[in-house]
């Protein structure tokens, strides 16, 4: 598992069990490589309004349509639930993900 990978969860936390949702792994690599059982993820939404905390994604990343990573809605997800791999952000989009996370968390 690496930062920027996208996984589909069939039953998202707190959501309708009949729906699925994609999440992008945003935890630092040292946490992902550790024995920690949960990682920080950002949901993928279809509504992209151009906020600084959103990163545009789509078919290039393995999704069915244009969407965005929403860094304002970070969640903890158990690693064991992240089994349905969809794709990953290309290296060129990782800086945009880092910027969106900095804005969402108000860190320099």
Buried (B, 14 or more C-beta within 10 A) or exposed (E): EEBBBBBBBEEBBEEEEEEEBBBBBBBEEEBBEEEEEBBBBBBBBEEBEEBEBBBBBBEEBBBEEEBBBBBBEBBEBEBEBBEEEBBBBEEEBBEBBBBBBBBBEEEE
